[in-house]
Amino acid sequence: MYKVIINKQLLKSLDKIPVVYLLGIKKAINDLTKNPRPFGYVKLAGSEKHYRIRVGVYRILYSIEDDILVVEIIKIDHRRNVYR
């Protein structure tokens, strides 16, 4: 079982996300504890440990540390803003 790490600033930014998407995002983050590479995940170009998953029009960027069983959420944002 992986441990998911989310910083406080990122938790505050979740308040701005519409509830319709927020429920899916929370479920997706919770599912990362069981399987950090779920169906539909994409490895980001130019990085060995960074991945993304889609939740509607939102993207969750995260990194995986397999040796210590940790998933760190890097960014959660709308698809047009997430890669900036």
N, C-alpha and C positions, 0 to 999 in steps of 0.2 A: 504494500500500500504506500503510495507516494504522499508526501506532505506538500500542500499548496501554500505558497507564500505570496501575500498581497500587501503592498505597502499602504500606509494610511492615506496618502494623497490620492492613490488610485481608488480607494474605497469611497472617498468624498466625491470623486468624479462620477461614480455610479449613480448618484442622486439625480444627475442631469439626464439620464437615459430613461426613455419612456417605459412605463411598467410592462407593456406588451413584450418588449425585448428583454427587460431586466430579468424576468422569470426564466427565460431561456438561457441567458448568460449565467445566472446563478447555477442552473442545472448543469450546464456545460463545464463550469469550473469545478463543481462537485464531482462530476464524472471523471475529471482529470486525475483524481486521487486513485481511481481504479485502473484507468487506462490512459496514460499521457499521450498516446498516439491513436486517437479514435478515428473512425471512418471519416474521411474528408479532410484530415489534417494535411498541411502543406509545409514542407521544410523551406525556410526562407533562403533565398539565394545569397551566397557569400558568407554563410554562417554554418557552423557545425552543430550548434545546440539550440537554435531559434526556430520556432514553428508558429503556425497560425491555424486557427479554426474559425469557421463562419458560424454566426448566429444571426440569421436574417440579414439585415444590412450592416450589422456590426461585426467587428473582427476582434479576436482575442489573440494577442501576441504573447508568447511565453517561451521560456527556456527550460530544458530538462537536464538535470544532473542525475544520471542513472546510478553512479557509484554511491551516492548518498540518499537516493530516492526522494529528490526534491523537485518540484515544479514551481518556478517563479513566474508570476504573471507580470509582464512588462508593460503592456498597454492594452486598454479596451477603448475602442472608439468607432465612430462611423466609418464605413469603408472608404469614403473620399478623404478622410483626415488621418487615418491611422498610420500611413507610411511617411508622413511629413516629419 
